[in-house]
Amino acid sequence: MPKLDPENARQGRRGAPILIILIAALSLAAIAFIGLGIYGWILPDAPPPPTAGASPAANASNAPADAAPVTVSPDAGIQQAPAAPEKTN
């Protein structure tokens, strides 16, 4: 086995293969970043979900002013319109 000095023993191979790998990895990362940017740009904007502590009036901001209030049944989680008040004579 030939005897090497410490500096030559630590040196790796130089040349194009490492540079090609680095450029290819950077190119793939740039393509992925551009693709995700286009995908995000194409998606429609969704309204934010209502917060848990918000009042019901704040959550119904898109409802018409004359719309009847809607309650959620705690049993089944089904939305129901409130019952009409009973008329007393």
Secondary structure, DSSP 8 states (H G I E B T S, - for coil): -----HHHHH----SHHHHHHHHHHHHHHHHHHHHHHHHHHHS--------TTS-HHHHTTTS-TT----EE-TTT--EE---------
